[in-house]
Amino acid sequence: MKTKEIQELIDFITQSGLEEVHIETEAIKIHVKRSNAMPQQVASLSPNGLSSPTQVAPILQENRLATNYITIKSPMIGTFYRSPSPEETPFVKEGDAVAKGTKLCIIEAMKLYNEIESEVTGKIIQILVDDISPVEYDQPLFLVEPVTG
């Protein structure tokens, strides 16, 4: 089962209102359970007995606690890279102005390198993840101050 299929399954379960779903095949085990204590859900993916928790929520969300900043979140589970290779400079750094569609980072998932682009035009206020770090689905990556006007 591919990451996108898992994300679609989680989205379907969220929309359907089910409290808990368990799917098991020879190759993969998936258990999704809605938590009543928190507004987000936690899912675990267990290929060959290994588990890795995942949180589900919108990919791009306004952070109302920090004025009008936008939080750009990870669309998948993987490894976060700030630059295309270790020898090259990062795609962006804190304080950089970015346009909608500007490459911000790469997330490597199952040997596939996915370029993550800015959803808004604005200024990078904070990079929330260290280079070459594992990231979860929906984990905040960047805090962006959008350009108004």
ABEGO torsion letter per residue (X at the ends): XBAAAAAAAAAAAAAAGBABBBBBBAABBBBBBBBAABABBBBBBBBGGBBBBBBBBBABBBBAABEABBBBBBABBEBBBABABAABBBABBBGBBBBBGBBABBBBBGGBBBBBBBABBEBBABBABBBGBBBBBGBBABBBBBBBX
